[in-house]
Amino acid sequence: MWGKILKLTSIQSCREEILEALHQCRSQTLNLFAAIDSDTFYLQVHPDFSPVGWHLGHIGFTEAYWILEQGANYAPLFPEYRKLFAADGLPKAERANLPSLEVIQNYLDTVRSKVFRYLETAPLEKEERLWRWLIQHESQHNETIIFILQLHHWQKNLISSSVKSQKSYSIPNVSDMVEISAGEFMMGSDAIDAQDNERPAHQIYLDTYWIDRYPVTCRQYRKFMTTEGYQNHQWWSEEGWQWLQANSVSQPLYWSNSKDWDNHPVCSLSWYEAEAYANFAGKRLPTEAEWEKAASWNAVKGKKVTYPWGEDRPNKRFCNHDCLIGQTTPVNVYPDGQSPYGCYDMLGNVWEWTASWFAGYDRFASYPYPGYSQAYFDKQHRVLKGGSWATRSWSLRTSFRNWYHPWVRQILAGFRCAADRS
């Protein structure tokens, strides 16, 4: 009897936690549209990304499909939106013909009211993973909306080159690297909120390597630029050089020449640019496994931690995330967020490119559908780790995996380097 009572109590606690997360995540989503103008709402600012208005509708569609149709067995709500808002419904170039913001918000409200009603009795012992996936899905589209809005502002020359007033921090020894001794560690996660591509957790052996204590800063990257790094073929792979000749770029996308940014991580650059800098510095990009071990493995205790600092959920003490600052911060601002090896900024601030192609782990099983991850196991997408200043807390953990084509520059991505010896 007591076991049954404890189980019911646990399920009720889970129900309340999910309800609160749904409220918080939706509030953050709607805040992004509070002062948006109609031009921005409908505009496709780049061929690779849908209008922000489409992302808002897609959030509602996904919730209705997976929770109400697949979970509660409801008949489809607003079937006229299926082609418009499904991920495989229309090409991105055809997604600008949208209903108004008010109409889409009403759509989300209608779906959400039914979702809340279903949550009261939903069999969470079977569906908890799906609900947690849904919250992260909305969180990820939040971040996409944020960097699309930043791209829109940049194209209108509204990006400021100044840094908001911040506390003064000492300049770190950015050439500092930490040694990660040879041995096994646990990669991935089997936690209830882990995405399909994070599973299953598995042991991996790595030889000794070294990794940068901090992400590469704008000051460091400026040296690459001023010594004609973009003009020197020797630093670039053949594929990277071909990309460079076709695109003729000479700096990261949102680059500022102001030295106020010197101690911030370099941001908004492609994998090819990160690789070229690493070659210039006599280093290389870390593999995904090397990055994750440096971020999450406590060698003294022989155990993995969910976050670099331990098991406390992300907050403003540990890292720059969740739009708390609204931009990057200097790389040494969060000493309490260090990993067990002493690496800074391994969650938040900027995503970090790794050397690895995005692929499934052994015994990978797609969830909730193959198109979420498996469709991208194509040797065309590089793994990014760590989250950015815009990443919501539900998608922030050391095992989380992001992926993009190596030529993408619009995302909030930087990198750190690794080496086989210091």
Secondary structure, DSSP 8 states (H G I E B T S, - for coil): -HHHHHHHHHHHHHHHHHHHHHHHHHHHHHHTTTT--HHHHH---BTTB--HHHHHHHHHHHHIIIIIITTS----SSGGGHHHHSTTTS-GGG------HHHHHHHHHHHHHHHHHHHTT--HHHHHHHHHHHHHHHHHHHHHHHHHHHHHHHHTT---SS-----------TT-EEEE-SEEEEES--STT--GGG-S-EEEEE--EEEESS--BHHHHHHHHHTTTTT-GGGS-HHHHHHHHHH---S-TT----GGGTTSB--S--HHHHHHHHHHTT-B---HHHHHHHHHEETTTTEE-SBTTBSS---TTT---TTSSSS---TTS-GGG--TT----SSSSSEEEEEEE----TT----S-TTTTGGG-SS--EEEES--TT--GGG-STT--EEE-TT--SSSEE---EES--
